[in-house]
Amino acid sequence: MDRSKYKKEMVAWHRKALKTCGLTERALGWGSKEGMEARFNAACEVKVPGTLKGTSVLDVGCGFGDFLPVLLKQGVRSYNGIDLVPEFVDAAMSRYQGTPYVAWNFSVKDVFEFGPEYEGCRDVVFALGVAWRAGGKEYLRDLMKKCFELCDTAAVISVSCDTTLGEKEGSNLMTPAEMVEYSRDVVDRFVVRHDFWPNDLMVYLYKEKWRML
């Protein structure tokens, strides 16, 4: 797929939403703050050794950095947030300037810019609600593989769910069966969830060296 075209479409959509909605979850594509927080909480249930305490995290599509306070409560050791939208990154940097207790950074970067030398560079990689616009299925497949490549222990990805379970022809949303299929293309050890928020799916992809409880 033409990732550069897709990237431009995503940035343009979010910039338009930012002008309309301001620094709110709706500018990020979340339907509500409650839904955003439900996804964050479910993502933190990833089965890593013990808990997320002491782990290094990469947050793909970090937006305004809303996930950072949740991760701070989990005791993460370091946090890197990346986003395609410069205005989002500027807002995040401003919001958390002076935040102590953890090494954190926000930057304007495309996750696909990370080369092979970054393989396993972070314990856990999160990409929540990133692939959702037209053409998103093909992008999602590539994104899952890239996030898994960059993680040392686990990658967590969330997407909108097709509630018609595939009956709606031409839908760009994922069915649970499709998410299982996509996950199997990446690794044998994974979990797909559809129980944390209506119309949403989440997948946890685990490196083979980590044996899930």
C-alpha positions as CSV (number, residue, x, y, z in Angstrom):
1,M,0.0,0.0,0.0
2,D,1.0,3.6,-0.4
3,R,1.9,4.5,3.2
4,S,2.8,8.0,2.4
5,K,-0.6,8.8,1.0
6,Y,-2.3,7.1,4.0
7,K,-0.1,9.0,6.4
8,K,-1.0,12.3,4.8
9,E,-4.7,11.4,5.0
10,M,-4.4,10.6,8.7
11,V,-2.5,13.8,9.5
12,A,-5.0,16.0,7.5
13,W,-8.0,14.3,9.3
14,H,-6.5,14.9,12.8
15,R,-5.6,18.5,12.0
16,K,-9.1,19.2,10.9
17,A,-10.5,17.5,14.0
18,L,-8.1,19.5,16.2
19,K,-9.4,22.7,14.8
20,T,-13.0,21.6,15.5
21,C,-12.6,19.8,18.8
22,G,-9.5,21.3,20.4
23,L,-7.2,19.4,22.7
24,T,-9.8,16.7,23.4
25,E,-10.0,12.9,22.9
26,R,-12.3,13.6,19.8
27,A,-9.4,15.2,18.0
28,L,-7.6,11.9,18.4
29,G,-10.4,9.9,17.0
30,W,-11.7,8.5,20.3
31,G,-15.5,8.7,20.7
32,S,-15.4,9.6,24.4
33,K,-12.9,10.0,27.3
34,E,-14.6,7.0,29.0
35,G,-13.9,4.8,25.9
36,M,-10.3,6.0,25.7
37,E,-9.6,5.2,29.3
38,A,-11.3,1.7,29.0
39,R,-8.8,0.9,26.2
40,F,-5.9,2.2,28.2
41,N,-6.9,0.0,31.2
42,A,-7.3,-3.1,29.0
43,A,-4.0,-2.5,27.4
44,C,-2.3,-2.5,30.8
45,E,-3.5,-6.0,31.4
46,V,-0.9,-7.3,29.0
47,K,0.8,-10.4,30.5
48,V,4.4,-9.4,31.0
49,P,6.6,-10.8,33.7
50,G,5.0,-9.6,36.9
51,T,3.5,-6.3,35.9
52,L,4.4,-3.3,33.7
53,K,6.5,-2.0,36.6
54,G,10.1,-1.4,35.5
55,T,9.4,-1.8,31.8
56,S,10.3,0.4,28.9
57,V,7.4,1.4,26.6
58,L,6.9,2.7,23.1
59,D,3.5,4.4,22.5
60,V,2.7,4.5,18.8
61,G,0.2,7.2,18.0
62,C,0.6,8.8,21.4
63,G,-1.6,11.8,20.6
64,F,-1.5,14.2,23.6
65,G,0.2,11.6,25.8
66,D,-3.0,10.7,27.7
67,F,-1.7,7.2,28.2
68,L,1.4,8.4,30.1
69,P,-0.3,9.0,33.5
70,V,-1.9,5.5,33.3
71,L,1.5,4.0,32.7
72,L,3.1,6.0,35.4
73,K,0.7,4.4,37.9
74,Q,1.8,1.1,36.6
75,G,5.4,2.0,37.4
76,V,7.0,1.9,33.9
77,R,10.7,2.7,33.8
78,S,10.8,4.7,30.6
79,Y,8.3,6.0,28.0
80,N,8.6,7.1,24.4
81,G,5.6,8.5,22.6
82,I,5.6,9.0,18.8
83,D,3.0,10.5,16.6
84,L,2.6,11.7,13.0
85,V,0.9,15.0,14.0
86,P,3.4,17.7,15.1
87,E,0.7,19.6,16.9
88,F,-0.1,16.6,19.1
89,V,3.5,16.1,20.0
90,D,3.9,19.8,20.9
91,A,0.8,19.6,23.1
92,A,2.1,16.5,24.9
93,M,5.6,18.0,25.5
94,S,3.9,21.1,26.9
95,R,1.5,19.1,29.1
96,Y,4.2,17.0,30.8
97,Q,7.1,19.4,31.0
98,G,8.7,18.9,34.3
99,T,7.1,15.5,35.0
100,P,9.4,13.6,37.3
101,Y,9.9,10.0,38.3
102,V,10.3,8.5,34.8
103,A,12.4,9.0,31.7
104,W,9.9,10.1,29.0
105,N,10.0,11.7,25.5
106,F,7.6,12.6,22.8
107,S,8.7,13.0,19.1
108,V,7.2,13.3,15.6
109,K,8.1,10.0,14.0
110,D,6.6,7.3,11.8
111,V,6.9,3.9,13.4
112,F,8.0,2.5,10.0
113,E,11.1,4.7,10.1
114,F,12.6,2.4,12.8
115,G,15.1,0.2,11.0
116,P,16.2,-3.4,11.9
117,E,18.7,-2.1,14.4
118,Y,15.8,-1.1,16.7
119,E,14.5,-4.7,16.9
120,G,13.5,-5.4,20.5
121,C,14.3,-1.8,21.5
122,R,11.4,-1.6,24.0
123,D,9.9,-4.1,26.4
124,V,6.3,-3.4,25.4
125,V,5.0,-1.5,22.3
126,F,1.5,-0.1,22.3
127,A,-0.5,1.1,19.3
128,L,-4.0,1.9,20.4
129,G,-6.6,3.0,17.8
130,V,-4.0,3.9,15.2
131,A,-5.2,2.0,12.1
132,W,-8.9,3.0,11.6
133,R,-9.4,5.0,8.4
134,A,-10.0,3.8,4.9
135,G,-7.3,1.3,3.8
136,G,-6.7,0.6,7.4
137,K,-6.7,-3.2,7.2
138,E,-3.6,-3.4,5.0
139,Y,-1.9,-0.8,7.1
140,L,-2.9,-2.7,10.3
141,R,-1.2,-5.9,9.1
142,D,2.0,-4.0,8.5
143,L,1.7,-2.2,11.8
144,M,1.2,-5.3,13.8
145,K,4.3,-6.8,12.3
146,K,6.4,-3.7,12.9
147,C,5.2,-3.3,16.6
148,F,6.1,-6.9,17.2
149,E,9.5,-6.5,15.6
150,L,10.2,-3.5,17.9
151,C,9.1,-5.1,21.2
152,D,11.2,-7.3,23.4
153,T,8.3,-8.9,25.3
154,A,4.9,-8.0,23.9
155,A,3.0,-5.7,21.5
156,V,-0.5,-4.5,22.1
157,I,-2.8,-3.2,19.3
158,S,-6.4,-2.0,19.4
159,V,-8.8,-1.4,16.5
160,S,-12.4,-0.8,15.9
161,C,-14.6,-3.9,15.4
162,D,-17.0,-4.8,12.6
163,T,-20.1,-5.6,14.6
164,T,-21.7,-7.2,11.5
165,L,-19.0,-9.8,11.7
166,G,-18.2,-9.4,8.1
167,E,-21.7,-9.2,6.7
168,K,-21.3,-5.6,5.6
169,E,-19.5,-5.8,2.3
170,G,-16.5,-3.5,1.9
171,S,-16.2,-2.7,5.6
172,N,-12.8,-1.3,6.7
173,L,-13.4,-2.5,10.3
174,M,-11.9,-5.7,11.6
175,T,-13.9,-8.8,12.6
176,P,-12.6,-11.0,15.5
177,A,-11.9,-13.7,13.0
178,E,-9.8,-11.4,10.9
179,M,-7.8,-10.2,13.9
180,V,-7.0,-13.8,14.8
181,E,-5.9,-14.4,11.2
182,Y,-3.7,-11.3,11.2
183,S,-2.2,-12.3,14.6
184,R,-1.3,-15.7,13.3
185,D,0.6,-14.1,10.5
186,V,2.8,-12.5,13.1
187,V,3.3,-15.1,15.9
188,D,1.7,-18.2,17.4
189,R,1.4,-16.8,20.9
190,F,-1.3,-14.2,21.1
191,V,-4.6,-13.2,22.7
192,V,-7.5,-11.4,21.1
193,R,-10.1,-9.6,23.3
194,H,-13.5,-8.2,22.5
195,D,-14.8,-7.7,26.1
196,F,-13.5,-4.3,27.3
197,W,-15.4,-1.8,25.2
198,P,-18.3,-2.1,22.6
199,N,-17.1,-2.3,19.0
200,D,-13.5,-2.6,19.8
201,L,-10.8,-5.4,19.5
202,M,-7.5,-5.7,21.2
203,V,-4.7,-8.1,20.5
204,Y,-1.7,-9.0,22.7
205,L,1.2,-10.4,20.7
206,Y,3.9,-12.2,22.8
207,K,7.5,-13.0,22.0
208,E,8.2,-16.7,22.2
209,K,10.8,-16.3,24.9
210,W,8.1,-15.1,27.3
211,R,5.8,-17.8,28.5
212,M,2.4,-16.5,29.3
213,L,0.8,-17.4,32.7
